[in-house]
Amino acid sequence: MSIIEILPKRLGDACLFALLVCATNASAGLSQVEWFDRQCGGVLVKTDVGYAFARQVSPGMLTVGDTLDGDFERDARTQEVKNTTSRTSVTLWVETFSSDKQAVLARMPVNCKPEDATAK
């Protein structure tokens, strides 16, 4: 086989690999709203590696099940995230993050916890 016959196949394989890498990276960082309370502005977010408790700083619509694109894995900072479900942006104050859901629930204020967490 000559280089002219091999090159298109090699380029095609390289393009397919690049597309797979991009698709994999596009889903990285996506998290899901597991719980949200409008009164206190609190949101419990489930990431690939743990849970975060944040408070909504800017107006914007959040509902349980929304997919958020942002970094929740560092405490005590403001984070602008994209709500990929509603295609809007919202600013959150990430108060705490942990790989252990119970540790996050324990650090949430009593007046801003999921009902099933206050019973424990």
C-alpha positions in Angstrom: 0.0 0.0 0.0 1.2 3.4 -0.8 1.1 6.5 1.5 -1.8 7.9 -0.7 -3.9 4.8 0.2 -2.9 4.8 4.0 -3.1 8.5 4.7 -6.9 9.0 4.4 -7.6 6.1 6.8 -5.1 7.3 9.3 -6.6 10.8 9.2 -10.1 9.4 9.6 -9.0 7.4 12.6 -7.3 10.5 14.2 -10.5 12.6 13.6 -12.7 9.9 15.2 -10.4 9.7 18.2 -10.5 13.6 18.5 -14.3 13.6 18.4 -14.5 10.9 21.1 -12.1 12.9 23.4 -14.2 16.1 22.9 -17.4 14.3 23.6 -16.0 12.8 26.8 -14.6 16.1 28.0 -17.9 17.9 27.2 -19.7 15.8 29.8 -17.0 16.2 32.4 -18.0 18.8 35.0 -21.7 18.3 34.6 -23.5 18.0 37.8 -27.2 17.6 38.8 -29.4 19.5 41.2 -30.5 17.0 43.7 -32.4 19.4 46.0 -33.4 23.0 45.9 -35.2 25.3 48.4 -36.4 28.7 47.0 -36.9 30.2 50.5 -33.3 29.8 51.7 -31.8 29.7 48.2 -30.0 26.5 49.0 -29.1 23.9 46.5 -27.6 20.4 46.9 -25.6 19.5 43.8 -24.4 15.9 43.0 -21.2 15.8 41.0 -19.3 12.8 39.6 -17.2 12.6 42.8 -19.3 14.0 45.6 -21.8 16.6 46.8 -21.8 20.4 47.2 -24.1 22.7 49.1 -24.4 26.1 47.5 -26.6 29.2 47.8 -28.1 31.0 44.9 -26.6 34.5 44.6 -28.1 35.8 41.3 -31.6 35.4 40.0 -32.2 32.4 37.9 -34.4 29.3 37.7 -33.2 26.1 39.3 -35.2 22.9 39.7 -34.5 19.4 40.9 -33.0 17.4 38.1 -31.4 20.4 36.3 -27.9 19.7 34.8 -25.3 22.3 35.8 -22.0 22.9 34.1 -19.5 24.3 36.7 -16.9 23.5 39.3 -18.4 22.6 42.6 -15.4 20.8 44.1 -13.9 23.7 46.0 -15.4 25.4 49.1 -16.1 29.0 49.9 -16.2 30.8 46.6 -18.6 32.3 44.1 -19.1 30.3 40.9 -21.0 31.2 37.8 -22.5 28.0 36.4 -24.5 27.2 33.3 -27.8 25.5 33.7 -27.7 23.3 30.6 -31.3 22.2 31.1 -32.8 25.8 30.9 -29.9 27.2 29.0 -29.3 30.0 31.5 -26.6 31.1 33.8 -26.8 31.4 37.6 -24.2 32.5 40.2 -23.9 30.3 43.3 -21.9 30.6 46.5 -20.4 27.1 47.0 -20.3 26.8 50.8 -19.1 23.2 51.1 -18.0 20.2 49.1 -17.3 16.6 50.1 -17.2 13.1 48.6 -19.5 12.1 51.5 -23.1 13.3 51.2 -23.7 13.0 55.0 -20.8 15.4 55.7 -22.3 18.0 53.4 -25.8 17.6 55.0 -24.2 18.0 58.4 -22.7 21.3 57.5 -25.9 22.7 56.0 -27.9 25.2 58.1 -30.8 23.6 59.9 -33.3 25.9 58.3 -32.0 25.0 54.9 -31.9 21.2 54.7 -33.8 18.6 52.8 -36.6 17.3 55.0 -35.3 13.7 55.1 -31.9 15.0 56.3 -33.4 16.9 59.3 -35.1 13.7 60.5 -31.8 12.0 61.1 
